[in-house]
């Protein structure tokens, strides 16, 4: 595993932890519908997240996800997670595919933003 891949995994893990334990994260998690989210890098890392009663946990597989975040490559993923690339630009240039329920994608994106703020000492 590369350093970049580990950073990606750590950021997604932080987002899940904040959704379950942080006061602001819990408020954001209250907006999440039950179901599964897949967060993956094309031809690379896949992380499956189960949402049940507004609590998030990692699971081995994610059949029938309600939302999918698919990053084109590790560099695009890290740029997006570090706010060095906009979601709009990444989508237009096919570096990010958001599939499934837009409300679920939007709510999870806010949790990813919270993880960015915590990882960078902004909270």
C-alpha positions in Angstrom: 0.0 0.0 0.0 1.3 3.4 -0.9 1.4 6.4 1.4 -1.3 8.1 -0.8 -3.5 5.1 -0.5 -3.1 5.0 3.3 -3.9 8.8 3.5 -7.1 8.1 1.5 -8.1 5.2 3.8 -7.3 7.3 6.9 -9.5 10.2 5.7 -12.5 8.0 5.0 -12.0 6.2 8.3 -11.9 9.6 10.0 -15.1 10.7 8.3 -16.9 7.6 9.6 -15.5 8.1 13.1 -16.6 11.7 13.2 -20.1 10.7 11.9 -20.4 8.4 14.9 -18.6 10.2 17.7 -18.3 14.0 17.0 -21.2 16.3 17.9 -21.2 18.0 14.5 -20.7 14.7 12.8 -23.7 13.1 14.5 -25.9 16.0 13.4 -24.7 15.4 9.8 -25.2 11.6 10.2 -28.8 12.3 11.2 -29.4 13.3 7.6 -28.2 9.9 6.2 -30.7 7.4 5.1 -30.2 3.7 6.0 -28.3 1.9 3.3 -24.9 1.3 1.9 -22.3 3.7 0.4 -19.4 2.6 -1.7 -16.3 4.8 -1.7 -13.8 3.7 -4.2 -11.0 4.5 -6.5 -11.4 3.1 -10.0 -9.3 -0.1 -10.3 -8.1 0.4 -6.7 -9.3 0.7 -3.1 -13.0 0.0 -2.3 -14.5 0.9 1.1 -18.0 -0.2 1.9 -20.0 1.7 4.5 -23.2 0.6 6.1 -25.6 3.2 7.5 -28.1 1.9 10.0 -30.0 4.2 12.4 -27.6 7.0 11.5 -24.6 5.0 12.6 -21.8 4.2 10.1 -19.7 1.1 10.0 -17.4 -0.6 7.5 -18.6 -3.8 6.0 -16.9 -6.3 3.7 -19.3 -6.0 0.8 -21.9 -3.6 -0.4 -24.6 -5.2 -2.5 -27.1 -2.7 -3.8 -25.6 0.5 -2.5 -27.8 3.6 -2.3 -24.8 5.8 -3.2 -21.4 5.5 -4.8 -18.4 7.8 -4.7 -16.0 6.7 -7.4 -12.7 8.6 -7.8 -10.8 8.3 -11.1 -7.5 7.8 -9.4 -5.7 8.3 -6.1 -4.4 11.8 -6.9 -7.8 13.1 -7.8 -9.3 11.5 -4.7 -6.7 13.2 -2.4 -7.1 16.6 -4.2 -10.9 16.4 -3.7 -10.5 15.4 -0.1 -8.0 18.2 0.5 -10.2 20.8 -1.3 -7.6 21.4 -4.0 -10.0 20.3 -6.7 -13.7 21.2 -6.9 -16.4 18.5 -7.1 -17.7 20.3 -10.2 -14.4 20.3 -12.0 -13.7 16.7 -11.0 -17.1 15.6 -12.3 -16.7 17.5 -15.6 -13.3 16.0 -16.2 -14.5 12.5 -15.2 -12.3 12.3 -12.1 -15.3 11.8 -9.9 -18.5 9.9 -10.4 -21.4 10.3 -8.0 -24.1 7.7 -8.4 -27.2 6.9 -6.5 -29.3 9.1 -4.2 -28.1 12.7 -4.5 -29.4 13.5 -1.0 -27.2 10.7 0.4 -24.2 11.8 -1.6 -24.7 15.4 -0.5 -25.0 14.5 3.2 -22.0 12.2 3.1 -20.0 14.9 1.3 -20.6 17.2 4.3 -19.1 14.5 6.6 -16.1 14.3 4.3 -15.8 18.1 4.6 -15.9 17.8 8.4 -13.1 15.2 8.2 -11.0 17.6 6.1 -11.4 20.3 8.7 -10.4 18.0 11.5 -7.5 16.5 9.6 -6.2 20.1 8.9 -6.7 21.5 12.4 -9.5 23.8 11.4 -11.8 22.4 14.1 
